[in-house]
Amino acid sequence: MTNIRRALEAAAAGGSTTALWSWGRGQNGVLGIGNLTNYSSPKQVGADGDWFDSKVNSGYQTTFVVKPDGTLWAWGDGNDGMGGWGDLLDRSSPIQIGALTDWSVCWAGSGLGAALKTDGTLWTWGNGGFGRLGLGNTTAYSSPKQVGSLTDWKYISAGPDGGSNHVLAVKTDGTLWAWGGGTNGKLGLGNTTNYSSPVQVGSLTDWKTPWAGSASSACVKTDGTLWTWGDGGNGQLGLGNVTSYSSPKQVGSLTNWSTISSGFRRWLAIKTDGTMWFWGKNSYGAGGTGNTTDYSSPVQVGALTTWSQAVANQKSSTALRTDGTLWAFGWNNWGQLGQGNLTNYSSPKQVGALTTWTAITGGRYFPMGTIDG
């Protein structure tokens, strides 16, 4: 999501407002620039100011955007109706979903889209397999459908990886809910059952920001502790082993976890002290640790304390620093590291020289970022 304060300051100073940029694999039109071409350097989506104060989220092969006027937009893969346009077509440029102006938050998952409205209602669309839409069935829908009738949804996360098929959500009362595929216990419900409607995870009311990952899940609580569950292969739960757990388990005892993001069987996290941490599968150096070693417990990426955001794409990663610089590392087969080449890097490498990046998101092989200028 964009940094609202920096965007407002840029506008007040007379500069151009927020611009959106994308790069990497262009399959299905996921870059939003009107073609299917791969780009190894950032390319602008639309014109300056088109995305000012917008909320952007990219998933497996689709991107969704909520604009300041409350309209919902998308581009990329339309298979199973996951574009939300009412058909199964791909779109290589942004197109509005319906005509409503009361959308507030969006999320792109594997085969589905999800969004919240300003009235606190939750809506999903796309592939209904495993019950991942939460609509009580396994039917595919090509337009948004309301999940139940409740108006107290606050935060959502749909697994962005190709092997993901579940959704996590937190309500305004701090309760955690899950639905979809239960393989490896990734719903946190103490079993491996699939659920096609939201089910509460335990009874606690201190959950804050969940993330539905690749065959696993994680959530930061309001006290700053980090919890994981699901498939522990490659050490992706960060618990010091490769065991799978079907209920949440605390990662260490620290209380300074801030943000988390999942790629293919791995996680990146930022702590409140500005350090960046990695654990899980480290193929192609996607953990940024300078090697390709898997880690079953969190390990710090370098020694810097100036990281503000990290996004784990499927086998690559992008991260922002507090100075507005953008960095990337991992697999670069499609140019998704934005370096102008196809070289893999196992340690963070700066993307260009700009210091005005404000936010990042990313899908399977295509990062996106916003710039204030």
C-alpha positions in Angstrom: 0.0 0.0 0.0 1.2 3.5 -0.7 2.7 5.7 1.9 0.0 8.3 2.2 2.0 10.9 4.1 4.9 10.9 1.5 2.5 11.1 -1.4 0.7 14.1 0.2 4.0 15.8 0.8 5.0 15.3 -2.8 1.8 16.8 -4.1 2.0 19.8 -1.7 5.5 20.4 -2.9 4.2 20.7 -6.5 5.8 17.5 -7.7 4.0 14.7 -9.6 1.9 12.4 -7.5 2.3 8.7 -7.0 3.3 6.6 -10.1 3.1 2.8 -10.3 5.9 0.7 -11.8 6.1 -3.0 -12.6 8.7 -5.4 -14.1 9.5 -9.1 -14.6 7.4 -11.7 -16.4 4.6 -10.2 -18.5 2.5 -13.4 -18.9 -1.3 -12.9 -18.9 -0.7 -9.1 -19.0 0.2 -9.1 -15.3 2.5 -6.0 -15.6 -0.5 -3.8 -16.6 1.3 -2.0 -19.4 -0.7 -3.3 -22.3 1.3 -6.2 -23.5 2.7 -9.7 -22.6 6.4 -8.7 -22.7 9.0 -9.4 -20.0 10.9 -6.4 -18.7 14.1 -6.6 -16.6 13.8 -3.0 -15.5 10.8 -1.1 -14.0 8.2 0.2 -16.5 5.5 2.7 -15.6 1.8 1.6 -15.4 -0.4 4.3 -16.7 0.5 8.0 -16.1 1.8 10.0 -13.1 -0.9 10.5 -10.5 -3.1 7.6 -11.7 -2.3 5.7 -8.5 -2.0 8.5 -6.0 -3.1 7.3 -2.5 -4.2 3.9 -4.0 -4.0 0.5 -2.3 -2.3 -2.0 -4.5 -1.9 -5.8 -4.0 -0.5 -8.4 -6.4 -1.0 -12.2 -6.2 -0.2 -15.2 -8.3 -1.0 -13.8 -11.7 -3.3 -10.8 -11.0 -3.1 -7.3 -9.5 -6.0 -5.5 -7.7 -6.1 -1.8 -6.8 -8.5 0.3 -4.7 -8.3 3.9 -5.8 -9.0 6.8 -3.4 -12.5 7.2 -4.9 -13.4 3.7 -3.7 -13.4 2.1 -7.1 -11.8 -1.4 -7.6 -9.5 -2.2 -10.5 -7.6 -5.2 -11.8 -5.5 -6.7 -14.6 -3.7 -9.9 -15.4 -5.0 -13.5 -15.5 -8.8 -13.9 -15.8 -8.8 -17.7 -15.5 -11.7 -19.0 -13.3 -13.0 -15.5 -13.2 -10.3 -14.4 -10.8 -10.1 -11.0 -12.4 -13.6 -10.2 -11.1 -14.7 -8.7 -14.4 -17.6 -11.2 -15.0 -15.7 -13.2 -17.6 -12.6 -15.4 -18.0 -10.5 -13.1 -20.2 -7.0 -11.8 -19.4 -6.5 -8.1 -19.2 -3.1 -6.4 -19.9 -4.2 -3.0 -18.8 -6.2 -1.8 -15.7 -10.0 -2.3 -16.0 -12.6 -1.4 -13.4 -14.5 -4.2 -11.5 -18.1 -3.1 -11.5 -19.1 0.5 -10.8 -19.2 0.6 -6.9 -17.3 3.2 -5.0 -17.2 1.7 -1.5 -14.2 -0.6 -1.7 -11.6 -0.1 1.0 -9.0 -3.0 0.9 -8.1 -5.6 -1.7 -6.0 -8.8 -1.8 -4.9 -11.0 -4.7 -4.5 -14.7 -3.9 -3.8 -17.9 -5.9 -6.8 -18.1 -8.2 -8.9 -15.7 -6.3 -9.5 -12.1 -5.4 -10.8 -10.7 -2.1 -11.8 -7.3 -0.9 -13.4 -5.4 2.0 -15.9 -2.6 1.6 -16.1 0.5 3.8 -19.1 -1.1 5.6 -16.9 -4.0 6.8 -18.3 -6.6 4.5 -16.1 -9.2 2.9 -16.2 -10.2 -0.8 -14.5 -12.9 -2.9 -14.4 -14.2 -6.4 -12.5 -16.6 -8.7 -11.6 -20.3 -8.2 -13.8 -21.9 -5.5 -11.8 -25.1 -5.2 -11.2 -26.3 -1.7 -13.8 -23.8 -0.5 -11.3 -21.0 -0.7 -13.9 -18.3 -1.5 -15.6 -18.9 1.8 -19.0 -19.1 0.2 -20.1 -22.5 1.5 -19.3 -24.3 -1.8 -16.5 -25.0 -4.3 -18.1 -23.0 -7.2 -16.1 -20.5 -9.3 -17.5 -16.9 -9.5 -16.3 -14.3 -12.0 -17.8 -11.4 -10.0 -17.5 -10.4 -6.3 -19.8 -12.4 -4.0 -20.3 -11.5 -0.3 -19.0 -13.9 2.3 -21.9 -14.2 4.8 -23.5 -11.1 6.1 -21.2 -9.8 8.8 -19.8 -6.3 8.8 -16.9 -6.6 11.2 -14.1 -7.8 8.9 -10.8 -5.8 9.2 -7.9 -7.6 7.5 -7.5 -10.3 4.9 -4.8 -12.4 3.4 -5.1 -14.9 0.5 -2.3 -17.3 -0.3 -0.5 -15.8 -3.3 1.6 -18.9 -4.2 0.5 -21.4 -6.9 0.2 -24.1 -4.2 -1.9 -21.9 -1.9 -5.6 -22.4 -1.6 -6.6 -20.8 1.7 -7.6 -17.5 3.2 -7.0 -15.9 6.6 -8.8 -12.9 8.0 -9.0 -10.9 11.3 -12.1 -9.2 12.5 -12.4 -5.9 14.4 -12.6 -7.8 17.7 -9.2 -9.3 17.1 -10.4 -12.8 16.3 -8.7 -14.9 13.6 -10.6 -16.8 10.9 -9.6 -19.3 8.2 -11.1 -21.2 5.3 -10.1 -23.2 2.2 -7.6 -26.0 1.9 -6.5 -27.5 5.2 -3.6 -29.6 3.9 -0.7 -29.7 6.4 -2.8 -27.9 9.0 -2.3 -24.5 7.4 -5.7 -23.3 8.6 -4.6 -23.6 12.2 -7.7 -25.5 13.2 -6.0 -28.5 14.7 -6.8 -30.7 11.6 -6.2 -31.0 7.9 -9.8 -30.6 6.9 -11.0 -28.2 4.1 -13.6 -25.6 5.1 -15.8 -23.7 2.6 -17.0 -21.1 5.2 -15.0 -19.0 7.7 -14.1 -20.9 10.9 -12.5 -19.2 14.0 -9.0 -20.2 14.9 -9.0 -20.7 18.6 -10.6 -18.2 20.9 -8.0 -15.5 21.3 -8.7 -11.8 20.5 -5.2 -10.4 20.0 -4.5 -11.3 16.4 -3.3 -8.4 14.2 -1.9 -9.1 10.7 -2.2 -12.6 9.2 -0.5 -13.9 6.1 -1.6 -17.0 4.2 1.6 -18.4 2.8 2.8 -21.4 0.7 1.3 -24.4 2.5 1.8 -22.5 5.8 0.4 -19.5 7.6 1.7 -16.8 10.0 0.3 -14.0 12.0 1.7 -11.1 14.1 -0.2 -10.5 17.3 -0.9 -7.1 18.9 1.9 -7.7 21.4 4.4 -8.1 18.6 4.8 -11.8 18.9 5.0 -14.0 15.8 3.1 -17.3 15.3 3.2 -19.9 12.5 1.5 -23.1 11.5 1.1 -25.5 8.6 3.8 -27.3 6.6 7.2 -27.2 8.2 9.1 -28.5 5.3 12.4 -26.6 4.6 12.0 -25.1 8.0 9.4 -22.6 6.8 7.7 -22.3 10.1 10.8 -20.8 11.7 10.5 -23.2 14.7 13.9 -24.8 14.5 12.7 -28.0 12.9 10.9 -29.3 9.7 7.8 -30.5 11.6 4.2 -29.5 10.5 1.8 -28.1 13.0 -2.0 -27.7 12.6 -2.3 -25.1 15.4 -0.4 -21.8 15.9 3.1 -22.0 17.5 5.1 -19.1 18.7 8.4 -18.3 16.9 10.8 -17.6 19.7 9.9 -15.2 22.4 10.5 -11.8 20.9 7.9 -9.1 20.8 9.2 -6.8 18.1 7.9 -8.4 14.9 6.3 -5.9 12.6 5.5 -7.2 9.1 5.7 -10.6 7.4 5.6 -11.9 3.8 5.7 -15.3 2.3 7.2 -16.7 -1.0 7.6 -20.3 -2.0 8.1 -22.2 1.3 9.9 -19.3 2.9 9.3 -16.1 4.8 10.7 -12.6 5.1 9.9 -10.3 8.1 10.8 -6.8 9.3 11.2 -6.1 13.0 10.3 -2.8 14.7 14.1 -2.1 14.9 14.3 -2.0 11.1 16.2 -5.3 10.7 15.1 -7.9 8.1 14.9 -11.6 8.8 14.5 -14.8 6.7 13.7 -18.4 7.2 12.7 -21.4 5.1 13.7 -22.5 1.5 16.5 -20.4 0.1 16.6 -21.4 -3.5 18.5 -19.0 -5.8 19.4 -16.9 -2.7 15.8 -15.6 -2.3 16.5 -15.2 1.4 19.1 -12.5 0.8 21.6 -14.2 3.1 24.4 -14.5 0.5 24.0 -18.2 0.1 21.4 -20.8 -0.8 21.1 -22.5 2.6 17.7 -23.3 4.1 17.1 -22.0 7.6 14.6 -23.4 10.1 14.9 -20.5 12.5 14.9 -16.7 11.6 18.3 -15.4 10.5 19.1 -11.8 10.0 19.6 -10.5 6.4 22.8 -8.4 6.7 23.2 -6.0 9.6 21.3 -3.0 8.5 18.5 -1.4 10.6 16.9 0.7 7.9 14.5 -1.8 6.2 10.9 -0.6 6.1 9.1 -3.2 4.0 9.9 -6.7 2.4 7.9 -8.7 -0.1 8.7 -12.3 -0.8 7.7 -13.2 -4.4 7.7 -16.9 -5.4 11.5 -17.3 -5.7 12.7 -13.7 -5.4 12.4 -10.8 -3.0 12.1 -7.1 -3.0 12.6 -4.7 -0.1 12.5 -1.0 0.7 14.7 1.0 3.0 13.8 4.1 5.0 15.8 6.2 2.6 13.4 5.4 -0.2 15.8 3.0 -2.1 14.5 -0.3 -3.6 16.5 -3.5 -3.3 16.0 -7.0 -4.8 17.5 -10.5 -4.5 16.9 -14.2 -5.5 15.9 -15.7 -8.8 16.0 -13.5 -11.9 14.9 -15.7 -14.8 12.3 -13.2 -16.0 14.1 -10.0 -15.0 12.0 -9.7 -11.8 15.0 -8.3 -9.8 14.8 -5.1 -12.0 18.5 -5.0 -12.7 18.3 -4.9 -16.5 19.7 -8.4 -16.7 18.8 -12.0 -15.9 21.4 -12.6 -13.2 20.6 -14.2 -9.9 21.7 -12.4 -6.7 21.8 -13.9 -3.2 22.3 -10.6 -1.4 20.2 -7.4 -1.7 21.1 -5.4 -4.7 19.8 -1.9 -5.3 17.3 -1.4 -8.2 18.4 1.8 -10.0 19.4 4.9 -8.0 16.0 6.5 -7.1 15.3 7.4 -3.5 11.6 8.0 -3.9 10.1 4.5 -3.7 7.2 4.5 -1.2 5.7 1.0 -1.3 6.0 -2.4 -2.9 3.9 -5.5 -3.7 4.5 -8.5 -5.9 3.1 -11.5 -7.6 4.6 -14.8 -8.7 7.3 -13.3 -11.0 6.4 -9.6 -11.1 7.2 -7.1 -8.4 5.5 -3.7 -8.4 6.3 -0.5 -6.6 5.1 3.1 -6.2 7.2 6.2 -6.6 6.6 9.7 -5.4 8.3 12.4 -7.5 
